[in-house]
Amino acid sequence: MSVYMITYELHHDKDYQKIHNGIKSLGGCIHCLRSIWFVRTSFSIPEMHEILKEYIDKDDSLLIIKTSHEWDSLNLPIPCKTWLKHHL
């Protein structure tokens, strides 16, 4: 399984719980910053895109990036940092 960063921007109908539920449906995940999640999943990027577009409006923005093992952070919440250390 790979780890992906998912970030979004909801423009009009800001139903955050809806997109959060969609992200959680993909696999093990952590909500690190306001609109940044990391997900460990066997889904491909196109598969995640197809799934998540059902949880957002057509004018909302969505970005999915496959992560690498190299990373660093500053003032990241401890649970997020711990999750990343374990999964990356």
PDB file of N, CA, C and O in Angstrom:
ATOM      1  N   MET A   1       0.839  -1.187   0.000  1.00  0.00           N
ATOM      2  CA  MET A   1       0.000   0.000   0.000  1.00  0.00           C
ATOM      3  C   MET A   1       0.878   1.242   0.000  1.00  0.00           C
ATOM      4  O   MET A   1       2.004   1.235   0.497  1.00  0.00           O
ATOM      5  N   SER A   2       0.338   2.288  -0.563  1.00  0.00           N
ATOM      6  CA  SER A   2       1.053   3.562  -0.640  1.00  0.00           C
ATOM      7  C   SER A   2       0.364   4.603   0.227  1.00  0.00           C
ATOM      8  O   SER A   2      -0.792   4.447   0.620  1.00  0.00           O
ATOM      9  N   VAL A   3       1.106   5.672   0.516  1.00  0.00           N
ATOM     10  CA  VAL A   3       0.554   6.791   1.283  1.00  0.00           C
ATOM     11  C   VAL A   3       0.414   7.984   0.346  1.00  0.00           C
ATOM     12  O   VAL A   3       1.322   8.303  -0.421  1.00  0.00           O
ATOM     13  N   TYR A   4      -0.733   8.630   0.425  1.00  0.00           N
ATOM     14  CA  TYR A   4      -1.047   9.781  -0.412  1.00  0.00           C
ATOM     15  C   TYR A   4      -1.438  10.965   0.457  1.00  0.00           C
ATOM     16  O   TYR A   4      -2.032  10.799   1.523  1.00  0.00           O
ATOM     17  N   MET A   5      -1.101  12.152  -0.006  1.00  0.00           N
ATOM     18  CA  MET A   5      -1.589  13.372   0.622  1.00  0.00           C
ATOM     19  C   MET A   5      -2.811  13.814  -0.169  1.00  0.00           C
ATOM     20  O   MET A   5      -2.772  13.887  -1.398  1.00  0.00           O
ATOM     21  N   ILE A   6      -3.882  14.104   0.532  1.00  0.00           N
ATOM     22  CA  ILE A   6      -5.105  14.602  -0.090  1.00  0.00           C
ATOM     23  C   ILE A   6      -5.409  15.958   0.516  1.00  0.00           C
ATOM     24  O   ILE A   6      -5.454  16.110   1.737  1.00  0.00           O
ATOM     25  N   THR A   7      -5.615  16.931  -0.339  1.00  0.00           N
ATOM     26  CA  THR A   7      -6.002  18.257   0.123  1.00  0.00           C
ATOM     27  C   THR A   7      -7.140  18.759  -0.753  1.00  0.00           C
ATOM     28  O   THR A   7      -7.287  18.328  -1.897  1.00  0.00           O
ATOM     29  N   TYR A   8      -7.936  19.658  -0.221  1.00  0.00           N
ATOM     30  CA  TYR A   8      -9.127  20.116  -0.921  1.00  0.00           C
ATOM     31  C   TYR A   8      -9.438  21.543  -0.517  1.00  0.00           C
ATOM     32  O   TYR A   8      -8.949  22.042   0.496  1.00  0.00           O
ATOM     33  N   GLU A   9     -10.255  22.186  -1.323  1.00  0.00           N
ATOM     34  CA  GLU A   9     -10.810  23.494  -0.981  1.00  0.00           C
ATOM     35  C   GLU A   9     -12.269  23.476  -1.402  1.00  0.00           C
ATOM     36  O   GLU A   9     -12.589  23.341  -2.583  1.00  0.00           O
ATOM     37  N   LEU A  10     -13.147  23.615  -0.418  1.00  0.00           N
ATOM     38  CA  LEU A  10     -14.582  23.648  -0.688  1.00  0.00           C
ATOM     39  C   LEU A  10     -14.995  25.097  -0.888  1.00  0.00           C
ATOM     40  O   LEU A  10     -14.659  25.956  -0.073  1.00  0.00           O
ATOM     41  N   HIS A  11     -15.714  25.373  -1.959  1.00  0.00           N
ATOM     42  CA  HIS A  11     -15.992  26.757  -2.316  1.00  0.00           C
ATOM     43  C   HIS A  11     -17.347  27.283  -1.839  1.00  0.00           C
ATOM     44  O   HIS A  11     -17.392  28.333  -1.199  1.00  0.00           O
ATOM     45  N   HIS A  12     -18.430  26.605  -2.122  1.00  0.00           N
ATOM     46  CA  HIS A  12     -19.742  27.150  -1.766  1.00  0.00           C
ATOM     47  C   HIS A  12     -20.379  26.385  -0.608  1.00  0.00           C
ATOM     48  O   HIS A  12     -20.427  26.890   0.513  1.00  0.00           O
ATOM     49  N   ASP A  13     -20.858  25.193  -0.864  1.00  0.00           N
ATOM     50  CA  ASP A  13     -21.477  24.374   0.178  1.00  0.00           C
ATOM     51  C   ASP A  13     -20.360  23.675   0.943  1.00  0.00           C
ATOM     52  O   ASP A  13     -19.861  22.639   0.504  1.00  0.00           O
ATOM     53  N   LYS A  14     -19.975  24.224   2.058  1.00  0.00           N
ATOM     54  CA  LYS A  14     -18.805  23.735   2.793  1.00  0.00           C
ATOM     55  C   LYS A  14     -19.174  22.589   3.733  1.00  0.00           C
ATOM     56  O   LYS A  14     -19.149  22.730   4.956  1.00  0.00           O
ATOM     57  N   ASP A  15     -19.516  21.452   3.130  1.00  0.00           N
ATOM     58  CA  ASP A  15     -19.887  20.261   3.887  1.00  0.00           C
ATOM     59  C   ASP A  15     -18.630  19.432   4.156  1.00  0.00           C
ATOM     60  O   ASP A  15     -18.373  18.432   3.487  1.00  0.00           O
ATOM     61  N   TYR A  16     -17.852  19.870   5.152  1.00  0.00           N
ATOM     62  CA  TYR A  16     -16.583  19.218   5.455  1.00  0.00           C
ATOM     63  C   TYR A  16     -16.767  17.779   5.915  1.00  0.00           C
ATOM     64  O   TYR A  16     -15.947  16.919   5.592  1.00  0.00           O
ATOM     65  N   GLN A  17     -17.826  17.505   6.659  1.00  0.00           N
ATOM     66  CA  GLN A  17     -18.036  16.139   7.144  1.00  0.00           C
ATOM     67  C   GLN A  17     -18.192  15.170   5.980  1.00  0.00           C
ATOM     68  O   GLN A  17     -17.747  14.025   6.054  1.00  0.00           O
ATOM     69  N   LYS A  18     -18.817  15.627   4.916  1.00  0.00           N
ATOM     70  CA  LYS A  18     -19.023  14.778   3.742  1.00  0.00           C
ATOM     71  C   LYS A  18     -17.685  14.376   3.116  1.00  0.00           C
ATOM     72  O   LYS A  18     -17.459  13.190   2.875  1.00  0.00           O
ATOM     73  N   ILE A  19     -16.806  15.323   2.850  1.00  0.00           N
ATOM     74  CA  ILE A  19     -15.504  14.997   2.256  1.00  0.00           C
ATOM     75  C   ILE A  19     -14.644  14.210   3.245  1.00  0.00           C
ATOM     76  O   ILE A  19     -13.886  13.330   2.838  1.00  0.00           O
ATOM     77  N   HIS A  20     -14.752  14.515   4.528  1.00  0.00           N
ATOM     78  CA  HIS A  20     -14.001  13.762   5.538  1.00  0.00           C
ATOM     79  C   HIS A  20     -14.420  12.290   5.516  1.00  0.00           C
ATOM     80  O   HIS A  20     -13.572  11.401   5.593  1.00  0.00           O
ATOM     81  N   ASN A  21     -15.720  12.037   5.411  1.00  0.00           N
ATOM     82  CA  ASN A  21     -16.203  10.657   5.339  1.00  0.00           C
ATOM     83  C   ASN A  21     -15.684   9.958   4.084  1.00  0.00           C
ATOM     84  O   ASN A  21     -15.332   8.779   4.122  1.00  0.00           O
ATOM     85  N   GLY A  22     -15.640  10.689   2.979  1.00  0.00           N
ATOM     86  CA  GLY A  22     -15.109  10.118   1.745  1.00  0.00           C
ATOM     87  C   GLY A  22     -13.651   9.731   1.882  1.00  0.00           C
ATOM     88  O   GLY A  22     -13.248   8.652   1.450  1.00  0.00           O
ATOM     89  N   ILE A  23     -12.862  10.605   2.478  1.00  0.00           N
ATOM     90  CA  ILE A  23     -11.438  10.318   2.671  1.00  0.00           C
ATOM     91  C   ILE A  23     -11.265   9.119   3.603  1.00  0.00           C
ATOM     92  O   ILE A  23     -10.445   8.240   3.336  1.00  0.00           O
ATOM     93  N   LYS A  24     -12.023   9.079   4.679  1.00  0.00           N
ATOM     94  CA  LYS A  24     -11.928   7.960   5.626  1.00  0.00           C
ATOM     95  C   LYS A  24     -12.286   6.631   4.971  1.00  0.00           C
ATOM     96  O   LYS A  24     -11.790   5.583   5.385  1.00  0.00           O
ATOM     97  N   SER A  25     -13.144   6.663   3.953  1.00  0.00           N
ATOM     98  CA  SER A  25     -13.561   5.427   3.279  1.00  0.00           C
ATOM     99  C   SER A  25     -12.437   4.804   2.454  1.00  0.00           C
ATOM    100  O   SER A  25     -12.545   3.653   2.032  1.00  0.00           O
ATOM    101  N   LEU A  26     -11.361   5.552   2.222  1.00  0.00           N
ATOM    102  CA  LEU A  26     -10.267   5.070   1.376  1.00  0.00           C
ATOM    103  C   LEU A  26      -9.310   4.129   2.103  1.00  0.00           C
ATOM    104  O   LEU A  26      -8.644   3.314   1.464  1.00  0.00           O
ATOM    105  N   GLY A  27      -9.236   4.230   3.427  1.00  0.00           N
ATOM    106  CA  GLY A  27      -8.305   3.395   4.188  1.00  0.00           C
ATOM    107  C   GLY A  27      -7.845   4.108   5.440  1.00  0.00           C
ATOM    108  O   GLY A  27      -8.466   5.077   5.876  1.00  0.00           O
ATOM    109  N   GLY A  28      -6.758   3.630   6.019  1.00  0.00           N
ATOM    110  CA  GLY A  28      -6.206   4.251   7.217  1.00  0.00           C
ATOM    111  C   GLY A  28      -5.745   5.665   6.908  1.00  0.00           C
ATOM    112  O   GLY A  28      -5.055   5.895   5.915  1.00  0.00           O
ATOM    113  N   CYS A  29      -6.124   6.610   7.754  1.00  0.00           N
ATOM    114  CA  CYS A  29      -5.809   8.002   7.435  1.00  0.00           C
ATOM    115  C   CYS A  29      -5.600   8.830   8.692  1.00  0.00           C
ATOM    116  O   CYS A  29      -5.931   8.419   9.805  1.00  0.00           O
ATOM    117  N   ILE A  30      -5.036  10.017   8.470  1.00  0.00           N
ATOM    118  CA  ILE A  30      -4.838  10.996   9.540  1.00  0.00           C
ATOM    119  C   ILE A  30      -5.138  12.374   8.971  1.00  0.00           C
ATOM    120  O   ILE A  30      -4.704  12.712   7.870  1.00  0.00           O
ATOM    121  N   HIS A  31      -5.880  13.162   9.729  1.00  0.00           N
ATOM    122  CA  HIS A  31      -6.224  14.540   9.364  1.00  0.00           C
ATOM    123  C   HIS A  31      -5.184  15.437  10.026  1.00  0.00           C
ATOM    124  O   HIS A  31      -5.260  15.699  11.226  1.00  0.00           O
ATOM    125  N   CYS A  32      -4.211  15.909   9.242  1.00  0.00           N
ATOM    126  CA  CYS A  32      -3.055  16.605   9.817  1.00  0.00           C
ATOM    127  C   CYS A  32      -3.245  18.104   9.984  1.00  0.00           C
ATOM    128  O   CYS A  32      -2.956  18.650  11.049  1.00  0.00           O
ATOM    129  N   LEU A  33      -3.717  18.758   8.967  1.00  0.00           N
ATOM    130  CA  LEU A  33      -3.930  20.200   9.003  1.00  0.00           C
ATOM    131  C   LEU A  33      -5.326  20.490   8.475  1.00  0.00           C
ATOM    132  O   LEU A  33      -6.015  19.572   8.029  1.00  0.00           O
ATOM    133  N   ARG A  34      -5.750  21.717   8.515  1.00  0.00           N
ATOM    134  CA  ARG A  34      -7.128  22.090   8.193  1.00  0.00           C
ATOM    135  C   ARG A  34      -7.707  21.320   7.004  1.00  0.00           C
ATOM    136  O   ARG A  34      -8.786  20.739   7.125  1.00  0.00           O
ATOM    137  N   SER A  35      -7.032  21.302   5.884  1.00  0.00           N
ATOM    138  CA  SER A  35      -7.566  20.592   4.717  1.00  0.00           C
ATOM    139  C   SER A  35      -6.544  19.617   4.133  1.00  0.00           C
ATOM    140  O   SER A  35      -6.552  19.348   2.931  1.00  0.00           O
ATOM    141  N   ILE A  36      -5.675  19.095   4.977  1.00  0.00           N
ATOM    142  CA  ILE A  36      -4.669  18.137   4.515  1.00  0.00           C
ATOM    143  C   ILE A  36      -4.805  16.829   5.290  1.00  0.00           C
ATOM    144  O   ILE A  36      -4.771  16.799   6.520  1.00  0.00           O
ATOM    145  N   TRP A  37      -4.958  15.763   4.531  1.00  0.00           N
ATOM    146  CA  TRP A  37      -5.046  14.415   5.070  1.00  0.00           C
ATOM    147  C   TRP A  37      -3.954  13.561   4.441  1.00  0.00           C
ATOM    148  O   TRP A  37      -3.492  13.842   3.336  1.00  0.00           O
ATOM    149  N   PHE A  38      -3.547  12.520   5.153  1.00  0.00           N
ATOM    150  CA  PHE A  38      -2.690  11.488   4.594  1.00  0.00           C
ATOM    151  C   PHE A  38      -3.455  10.177   4.703  1.00  0.00           C
ATOM    152  O   PHE A  38      -4.062   9.878   5.731  1.00  0.00           O
ATOM    153  N   VAL A  39      -3.413   9.395   3.617  1.00  0.00           N
ATOM    154  CA  VAL A  39      -4.169   8.151   3.549  1.00  0.00           C
ATOM    155  C   VAL A  39      -3.244   7.023   3.102  1.00  0.00           C
ATOM    156  O   VAL A  39      -2.485   7.174   2.145  1.00  0.00           O
ATOM    157  N   ARG A  40      -3.314   5.906   3.794  1.00  0.00           N
ATOM    158  CA  ARG A  40      -2.599   4.692   3.380  1.00  0.00           C
ATOM    159  C   ARG A  40      -3.638   3.774   2.756  1.00  0.00           C
ATOM    160  O   ARG A  40      -4.567   3.326   3.428  1.00  0.00           O
ATOM    161  N   THR A  41      -3.475   3.495   1.464  1.00  0.00           N
ATOM    162  CA  THR A  41      -4.511   2.777   0.736  1.00  0.00           C
ATOM    163  C   THR A  41      -3.932   1.990  -0.427  1.00  0.00           C
ATOM    164  O   THR A  41      -2.813   2.246  -0.871  1.00  0.00           O
ATOM    165  N   SER A  42      -4.697   1.041  -0.907  1.00  0.00           N
ATOM    166  CA  SER A  42      -4.324   0.295  -2.109  1.00  0.00           C
ATOM    167  C   SER A  42      -4.986   0.885  -3.351  1.00  0.00           C
ATOM    168  O   SER A  42      -4.714   0.442  -4.467  1.00  0.00           O
ATOM    169  N   PHE A  43      -5.852   1.880  -3.168  1.00  0.00           N
ATOM    170  CA  PHE A  43      -6.479   2.543  -4.315  1.00  0.00           C
ATOM    171  C   PHE A  43      -5.429   3.336  -5.095  1.00  0.00           C
ATOM    172  O   PHE A  43      -4.472   3.848  -4.513  1.00  0.00           O
ATOM    173  N   SER A  44      -5.610   3.432  -6.401  1.00  0.00           N
ATOM    174  CA  SER A  44      -4.752   4.278  -7.236  1.00  0.00           C
ATOM    175  C   SER A  44      -5.267   5.715  -7.179  1.00  0.00           C
ATOM    176  O   SER A  44      -6.366   5.968  -6.685  1.00  0.00           O
ATOM    177  N   ILE A  45      -4.476   6.643  -7.681  1.00  0.00           N
ATOM    178  CA  ILE A  45      -4.917   8.041  -7.709  1.00  0.00           C
ATOM    179  C   ILE A  45      -6.191   8.196  -8.542  1.00  0.00           C
ATOM    180  O   ILE A  45      -7.119   8.862  -8.084  1.00  0.00           O
ATOM    181  N   PRO A  46      -6.283   7.615  -9.744  1.00  0.00           N
ATOM    182  CA  PRO A  46      -7.541   7.749 -10.497  1.00  0.00           C
ATOM    183  C   PRO A  46      -8.739   7.144  -9.761  1.00  0.00           C
ATOM    184  O   PRO A  46      -9.843   7.685  -9.830  1.00  0.00           O
ATOM    185  N   GLU A  47      -8.531   6.032  -9.059  1.00  0.00           N
ATOM    186  CA  GLU A  47      -9.629   5.431  -8.297  1.00  0.00           C
ATOM    187  C   GLU A  47     -10.066   6.348  -7.159  1.00  0.00           C
ATOM    188  O   GLU A  47     -11.262   6.529  -6.934  1.00  0.00           O
ATOM    189  N   MET A  48      -9.105   6.927  -6.441  1.00  0.00           N
ATOM    190  CA  MET A  48      -9.451   7.850  -5.355  1.00  0.00           C
ATOM    191  C   MET A  48     -10.174   9.073  -5.903  1.00  0.00           C
ATOM    192  O   MET A  48     -11.133   9.551  -5.297  1.00  0.00           O
ATOM    193  N   HIS A  49      -9.724   9.575  -7.031  1.00  0.00           N
ATOM    194  CA  HIS A  49     -10.372  10.725  -7.662  1.00  0.00           C
ATOM    195  C   HIS A  49     -11.838  10.414  -7.951  1.00  0.00           C
ATOM    196  O   HIS A  49     -12.720  11.219  -7.649  1.00  0.00           O
ATOM    197  N   GLU A  50     -12.095   9.246  -8.536  1.00  0.00           N
ATOM    198  CA  GLU A  50     -13.472   8.856  -8.859  1.00  0.00           C
ATOM    199  C   GLU A  50     -14.323   8.734  -7.601  1.00  0.00           C
ATOM    200  O   GLU A  50     -15.484   9.144  -7.595  1.00  0.00           O
ATOM    201  N   ILE A  51     -13.761   8.180  -6.545  1.00  0.00           N
ATOM    202  CA  ILE A  51     -14.496   8.028  -5.287  1.00  0.00           C
ATOM    203  C   ILE A  51     -14.769   9.390  -4.662  1.00  0.00           C
ATOM    204  O   ILE A  51     -15.907   9.687  -4.300  1.00  0.00           O
ATOM    205  N   LEU A  52     -13.734  10.222  -4.532  1.00  0.00           N
ATOM    206  CA  LEU A  52     -13.871  11.483  -3.800  1.00  0.00           C
ATOM    207  C   LEU A  52     -14.701  12.524  -4.536  1.00  0.00           C
ATOM    208  O   LEU A  52     -15.303  13.385  -3.894  1.00  0.00           O
ATOM    209  N   LYS A  53     -14.750  12.472  -5.851  1.00  0.00           N
ATOM    210  CA  LYS A  53     -15.548  13.478  -6.566  1.00  0.00           C
ATOM    211  C   LYS A  53     -17.034  13.342  -6.245  1.00  0.00           C
ATOM    212  O   LYS A  53     -17.810  14.267  -6.485  1.00  0.00           O
ATOM    213  N   GLU A  54     -17.431  12.187  -5.702  1.00  0.00           N
ATOM    214  CA  GLU A  54     -18.820  11.993  -5.281  1.00  0.00           C
ATOM    215  C   GLU A  54     -19.113  12.702  -3.952  1.00  0.00           C
ATOM    216  O   GLU A  54     -20.275  12.846  -3.572  1.00  0.00           O
ATOM    217  N   TYR A  55     -18.074  13.141  -3.253  1.00  0.00           N
ATOM    218  CA  TYR A  55     -18.223  13.766  -1.940  1.00  0.00           C
ATOM    219  C   TYR A  55     -18.036  15.279  -1.971  1.00  0.00           C
ATOM    220  O   TYR A  55     -18.137  15.937  -0.936  1.00  0.00           O
ATOM    221  N   ILE A  56     -17.764  15.834  -3.148  1.00  0.00           N
ATOM    222  CA  ILE A  56     -17.556  17.280  -3.265  1.00  0.00           C
ATOM    223  C   ILE A  56     -18.400  17.831  -4.406  1.00  0.00           C
ATOM    224  O   ILE A  56     -18.909  17.078  -5.236  1.00  0.00           O
ATOM    225  N   ASP A  57     -18.541  19.152  -4.437  1.00  0.00           N
ATOM    226  CA  ASP A  57     -19.275  19.810  -5.520  1.00  0.00           C
ATOM    227  C   ASP A  57     -18.371  19.983  -6.733  1.00  0.00           C
ATOM    228  O   ASP A  57     -17.148  19.915  -6.615  1.00  0.00           O
ATOM    229  N   LYS A  58     -18.963  20.203  -7.880  1.00  0.00           N
ATOM    230  CA  LYS A  58     -18.215  20.320  -9.140  1.00  0.00           C
ATOM    231  C   LYS A  58     -17.238  21.486  -9.149  1.00  0.00           C
ATOM    232  O   LYS A  58     -16.255  21.454  -9.890  1.00  0.00           O
ATOM    233  N   ASP A  59     -17.486  22.524  -8.336  1.00  0.00           N
ATOM    234  CA  ASP A  59     -16.593  23.687  -8.328  1.00  0.00           C
ATOM    235  C   ASP A  59     -15.538  23.623  -7.215  1.00  0.00           C
ATOM    236  O   ASP A  59     -14.726  24.540  -7.088  1.00  0.00           O
ATOM    237  N   ASP A  60     -15.541  22.559  -6.414  1.00  0.00           N
ATOM    238  CA  ASP A  60     -14.547  22.401  -5.355  1.00  0.00           C
ATOM    239  C   ASP A  60     -13.219  21.926  -5.947  1.00  0.00           C
ATOM    240  O   ASP A  60     -13.184  21.349  -7.033  1.00  0.00           O
ATOM    241  N   SER A  61     -12.139  22.175  -5.227  1.00  0.00           N
ATOM    242  CA  SER A  61     -10.802  21.772  -5.672  1.00  0.00           C
ATOM    243  C   SER A  61     -10.343  20.550  -4.888  1.00  0.00           C
ATOM    244  O   SER A  61     -10.638  20.408  -3.701  1.00  0.00           O
ATOM    245  N   LEU A  62      -9.614  19.670  -5.575  1.00  0.00           N
ATOM    246  CA  LEU A  62      -9.117  18.438  -4.971  1.00  0.00           C
ATOM    247  C   LEU A  62      -7.725  18.163  -5.521  1.00  0.00           C
ATOM    248  O   LEU A  62      -7.493  18.295  -6.723  1.00  0.00           O
ATOM    249  N   LEU A  63      -6.795  17.778  -4.644  1.00  0.00           N
ATOM    250  CA  LEU A  63      -5.438  17.438  -5.055  1.00  0.00           C
ATOM    251  C   LEU A  63      -5.013  16.172  -4.318  1.00  0.00           C
ATOM    252  O   LEU A  63      -5.124  16.089  -3.095  1.00  0.00           O
ATOM    253  N   ILE A  64      -4.525  15.184  -5.077  1.00  0.00           N
ATOM    254  CA  ILE A  64      -4.047  13.920  -4.515  1.00  0.00           C
ATOM    255  C   ILE A  64      -2.612  13.726  -4.988  1.00  0.00           C
ATOM    256  O   ILE A  64      -2.344  13.752  -6.189  1.00  0.00           O
ATOM    257  N   ILE A  65      -1.691  13.532  -4.049  1.00  0.00           N
ATOM    258  CA  ILE A  65      -0.273  13.381  -4.378  1.00  0.00           C
ATOM    259  C   ILE A  65       0.273  12.146  -3.672  1.00  0.00           C
ATOM    260  O   ILE A  65       0.055  11.959  -2.475  1.00  0.00           O
ATOM    261  N   LYS A  66       0.986  11.306  -4.421  1.00  0.00           N
ATOM    262  CA  LYS A  66       1.664  10.160  -3.807  1.00  0.00           C
ATOM    263  C   LYS A  66       2.896  10.677  -3.070  1.00  0.00           C
ATOM    264  O   LYS A  66       3.681  11.451  -3.619  1.00  0.00           O
ATOM    265  N   THR A  67       3.057  10.244  -1.829  1.00  0.00           N
ATOM    266  CA  THR A  67       4.161  10.736  -1.003  1.00  0.00           C
ATOM    267  C   THR A  67       5.406   9.872  -1.182  1.00  0.00           C
ATOM    268  O   THR A  67       5.349   8.773  -1.733  1.00  0.00           O
ATOM    269  N   SER A  68       6.515  10.392  -0.707  1.00  0.00           N
ATOM    270  CA  SER A  68       7.767   9.635  -0.689  1.00  0.00           C
ATOM    271  C   SER A  68       8.160   9.392   0.764  1.00  0.00           C
ATOM    272  O   SER A  68       7.456   9.800   1.688  1.00  0.00           O
ATOM    273  N   HIS A  69       9.269   8.736   0.943  1.00  0.00           N
ATOM    274  CA  HIS A  69       9.739   8.463   2.304  1.00  0.00           C
ATOM    275  C   HIS A  69      10.501   9.642   2.899  1.00  0.00           C
ATOM    276  O   HIS A  69      10.828   9.637   4.085  1.00  0.00           O
ATOM    277  N   GLU A  70      10.780  10.638   2.092  1.00  0.00           N
ATOM    278  CA  GLU A  70      11.483  11.825   2.582  1.00  0.00           C
ATOM    279  C   GLU A  70      10.468  12.899   2.945  1.00  0.00           C
ATOM    280  O   GLU A  70       9.619  13.269   2.135  1.00  0.00           O
ATOM    281  N   TRP A  71      10.567  13.384   4.155  1.00  0.00           N
ATOM    282  CA  TRP A  71       9.674  14.454   4.588  1.00  0.00           C
ATOM    283  C   TRP A  71      10.257  15.104   5.834  1.00  0.00           C
ATOM    284  O   TRP A  71      11.129  14.545   6.500  1.00  0.00           O
ATOM    285  N   ASP A  72       9.763  16.273   6.127  1.00  0.00           N
ATOM    286  CA  ASP A  72      10.136  16.989   7.341  1.00  0.00           C
ATOM    287  C   ASP A  72       8.968  17.889   7.697  1.00  0.00           C
ATOM    288  O   ASP A  72       8.099  18.137   6.862  1.00  0.00           O
ATOM    289  N   SER A  73       8.939  18.369   8.899  1.00  0.00           N
ATOM    290  CA  SER A  73       7.818  19.207   9.323  1.00  0.00           C
ATOM    291  C   SER A  73       8.268  20.182  10.405  1.00  0.00           C
ATOM    292  O   SER A  73       9.347  20.052  10.983  1.00  0.00           O
ATOM    293  N   LEU A  74       7.418  21.148  10.654  1.00  0.00           N
ATOM    294  CA  LEU A  74       7.622  22.118  11.720  1.00  0.00           C
ATOM    295  C   LEU A  74       6.279  22.351  12.392  1.00  0.00           C
ATOM    296  O   LEU A  74       5.310  22.731  11.735  1.00  0.00           O
ATOM    297  N   ASN A  75       6.220  22.128  13.679  1.00  0.00           N
ATOM    298  CA  ASN A  75       5.018  22.357  14.477  1.00  0.00           C
ATOM    299  C   ASN A  75       3.811  21.552  13.998  1.00  0.00           C
ATOM    300  O   ASN A  75       2.669  21.994  14.134  1.00  0.00           O
ATOM    301  N   LEU A  76       4.066  20.389  13.446  1.00  0.00           N
ATOM    302  CA  LEU A  76       2.982  19.503  13.039  1.00  0.00           C
ATOM    303  C   LEU A  76       2.381  18.874  14.293  1.00  0.00           C
ATOM    304  O   LEU A  76       3.121  18.545  15.220  1.00  0.00           O
ATOM    305  N   PRO A  77       1.062  18.699  14.348  1.00  0.00           N
ATOM    306  CA  PRO A  77       0.468  18.046  15.518  1.00  0.00           C
ATOM    307  C   PRO A  77       1.115  16.673  15.761  1.00  0.00           C
ATOM    308  O   PRO A  77       1.385  15.931  14.817  1.00  0.00           O
ATOM    309  N   ILE A  78       1.355  16.352  17.021  1.00  0.00           N
ATOM    310  CA  ILE A  78       2.043  15.117  17.401  1.00  0.00           C
ATOM    311  C   ILE A  78       1.384  13.872  16.798  1.00  0.00           C
ATOM    312  O   ILE A  78       2.098  13.023  16.266  1.00  0.00           O
ATOM    313  N   PRO A  79       0.040  13.722  16.856  1.00  0.00           N
ATOM    314  CA  PRO A  79      -0.553  12.513  16.265  1.00  0.00           C
ATOM    315  C   PRO A  79      -0.239  12.369  14.770  1.00  0.00           C
ATOM    316  O   PRO A  79      -0.031  11.257  14.285  1.00  0.00           O
ATOM    317  N   CYS A  80      -0.206  13.471  14.056  1.00  0.00           N
ATOM    318  CA  CYS A  80       0.109  13.430  12.632  1.00  0.00           C
ATOM    319  C   CYS A  80       1.557  13.019  12.417  1.00  0.00           C
ATOM    320  O   CYS A  80       1.851  12.161  11.583  1.00  0.00           O
ATOM    321  N   LYS A  81       2.444  13.623  13.159  1.00  0.00           N
ATOM    322  CA  LYS A  81       3.868  13.310  13.032  1.00  0.00           C
ATOM    323  C   LYS A  81       4.124  11.835  13.352  1.00  0.00           C
ATOM    324  O   LYS A  81       4.897  11.175  12.658  1.00  0.00           O
ATOM    325  N   THR A  82       3.486  11.328  14.382  1.00  0.00           N
ATOM    326  CA  THR A  82       3.622   9.920  14.757  1.00  0.00           C
ATOM    327  C   THR A  82       3.101   9.010  13.649  1.00  0.00           C
ATOM    328  O   THR A  82       3.741   8.016  13.308  1.00  0.00           O
ATOM    329  N   TRP A  83       1.934   9.352  13.084  1.00  0.00           N
ATOM    330  CA  TRP A  83       1.348   8.555  12.005  1.00  0.00           C
ATOM    331  C   TRP A  83       2.290   8.517  10.808  1.00  0.00           C
ATOM    332  O   TRP A  83       2.525   7.453  10.236  1.00  0.00           O
ATOM    333  N   LEU A  84       2.825   9.664  10.430  1.00  0.00           N
ATOM    334  CA  LEU A  84       3.726   9.735   9.284  1.00  0.00           C
ATOM    335  C   LEU A  84       5.005   8.932   9.531  1.00  0.00           C
ATOM    336  O   LEU A  84       5.482   8.241   8.631  1.00  0.00           O
ATOM    337  N   LYS A  85       5.558   9.016  10.733  1.00  0.00           N
ATOM    338  CA  LYS A  85       6.763   8.238  11.054  1.00  0.00           C
ATOM    339  C   LYS A  85       6.494   6.739  10.927  1.00  0.00           C
ATOM    340  O   LYS A  85       7.364   5.978  10.504  1.00  0.00           O
ATOM    341  N   HIS A  86       5.306   6.334  11.288  1.00  0.00           N
ATOM    342  CA  HIS A  86       4.946   4.916  11.249  1.00  0.00           C
ATOM    343  C   HIS A  86       4.675   4.424   9.822  1.00  0.00           C
ATOM    344  O   HIS A  86       4.996   3.282   9.491  1.00  0.00           O
ATOM    345  N   HIS A  87       4.090   5.276   8.979  1.00  0.00           N
ATOM    346  CA  HIS A  87       3.626   4.839   7.656  1.00  0.00           C
ATOM    347  C   HIS A  87       4.520   5.245   6.490  1.00  0.00           C
ATOM    348  O   HIS A  87       4.370   4.716   5.389  1.00  0.00           O
ATOM    349  N   LEU A  88       5.447   6.174   6.710  1.00  0.00           N
ATOM    350  CA  LEU A  88       6.328   6.575   5.602  1.00  0.00           C
ATOM    351  C   LEU A  88       7.740   6.066   5.821  1.00  0.00           C
ATOM    352  O   LEU A  88       8.618   6.306   4.993  1.00  0.00           O
TER     353      LEU A  88
END
